[in-house]
Amino acid sequence: MMDSLDHIDKHILQLLEKDGRIAFSTIAQQLGVSNTMIHQRVEKLQAKGIIPEFKPRFDEKALGFGLASYTGIVLDKDPHTERVVEELKQISEVTECYYIAGQYTLFVKIIAKDSDHLRDILYKKVDAIDGIQRTESMIELGCAFKRNVSIE
């Protein structure tokens, strides 16, 4: 997919990564092209799925969620996977869910206010989903870094 991006697309992505709220007119001015061209390019990047959405990213700790868990989920049967994923989507504290290979079928990120809240989420919501055989959680101690893939 990177091969289909020219230098203008890459520059647009780099500017948006630095400031997702940058005005398209500012991008156009910096690149020496028209506003219309930037709008068209961004729409093309969205249509290709390179920019899946524009939305704010919340600081979970600032919202009172001081604990995060990465939890591996083992299912009793693989055919249950899609149904289990749909049920996990209904738990607002489950913020990410990945299909993985290895000892788990799924790996989820759960945010919680504290350890009591996490226990309730795991025991009353996650473990209550039919088809989940067991879970294993690891507590996040802090994020060393988080970034997008490099656009060069």
Helices and strands as residue ranges (DSSP letters): G 2-4, H 7-18, H 24-31, H 35-47, E 67-75, G 78-80, H 81-89, E 94-99, E 106-112, H 115-120, I 121-126, E 132-139
